[in-house]
Amino acid sequence: MSKEKIQRPELSRLTPYIPGKSIEEVGRELKLVNIIKLASNENPLGSSPRVQEAMAKESRNISLYPEQHSAILREALAQHLGVTADQLILGNGSDEIMLLVVEAFLNAGEEAIISRHTFSTYEFVTRLMSGVPILCGTPEEPSPLEEMAKRITSKTKLIWLCNPNNPTGTMISQKELEAFLAKVPPEVIVVIDEAYCEYVESGEYPNTLAFLHDQKLENVVILRTFSKIYGLAGLRVGYGIAHPKLIASLALVKLPFNINRLAQAAAIAALEDQEHAQKSFQMNQAGKTYLYREFEKLGLTYQPTQANFIYVQTPRGGDSVFMDLMKQGVIVRPLASFGIPKGIRITIGTAEQNQAFVKALEKISP
Ligand SMILES: *Cc1c(COP(=O)(O)O)cnc(C)c1O
């Protein structure tokens, strides 16, 4: 029997995730050295030095299974965030929590409201569980909350929000979010992905933890990650924050040992080094100011950002600008797969990386 006949029909409707090109890949293909990757919103400072120490120490124990529910890390996180441990679930990256959400809540045929211009995994996991994505928004307004609220029907089970939004760097404010949540019925789950919250500079950014607590909301999940400001993308640690009842549902579908020992030890150490996080934030602020100015000099339209990346419009199209920059040794992210063919997304790097990127940009006339 052919593979198409025996595999679930949903699988042929899935679009595989397209990651940023890796330094290794480009080095191999173009025989380049000194490649700069500004394509996946990784921390250009890397992780805290304390992480290396913690992992070296923990490496003695790798013949033993890890903590089943990451109890020690969960306790440390609970303290850091000011929530209780039963409001937290750890995932193999926050990607895994996205999967747990659909496994726990989404029945086949139910609808999920999603921005058309956001992180593609929301649509991927929705389709994986035979859910129906309802797509909204434009690159200028990726999360049109009023429209999203109007599209809630008796079939709606999930709403995915990314705040700040990847790839536009735009933000939903506290006021906007509160007004929106007031319109969402309690049987609809709202996922708010805050992967970049630590980089936000706006005072209008929602304090979702306080809001969840005050309103005793049982239908909202916040997603956060150690992949971005904490610099642990390669280790895969993310988490969900929600009412204990919602967390209990997610825990039912989680596989037992989803975070390995090295990753648990690393995340605890990363959390203890808030100075490193602060340094990363400040470097991002300085890089942002520099890049805004350079984009203005070059006459390029960019979207002011609340995250560690900037969405830039390129007159001649994202794919061709991406290819030309790559030949100059700088990897950025073309945004065609986010439904923005004219756009690129550039991760804010170190001062040297940003300068090298601008030099490359000047050479290629975007
Ligand atoms: C990078 C990113 C994540 C993080 O994913 P992990 O699986 O934790 O590495 C989540 N959401 C968005 C929108 C992101 O850009």
The ligand as a Gaussian input file, in Angstrom:
#p B3LYP/6-31G(d) Opt

LIG

0 1
 C       11.537000      31.463000      19.059000
 C       10.099000      31.395000      19.341000
 C        9.605000      30.491000      20.288000
 C       10.518000      29.630000      21.083000
 O       10.424000      28.344000      20.744000
 P       11.223000      27.260000      21.593000
 O       10.560000      25.996000      21.178000
 O       11.011000      27.580000      23.030000
 O       12.655000      27.364000      21.183000
 C        8.255000      30.483000      20.541000
 N        7.425000      31.319000      19.912000
 C        7.878000      32.206000      19.035000
 C        6.931000      33.150000      18.410000
 C        9.211000      32.269000      18.711000
 O        9.638000      33.145000      17.807000

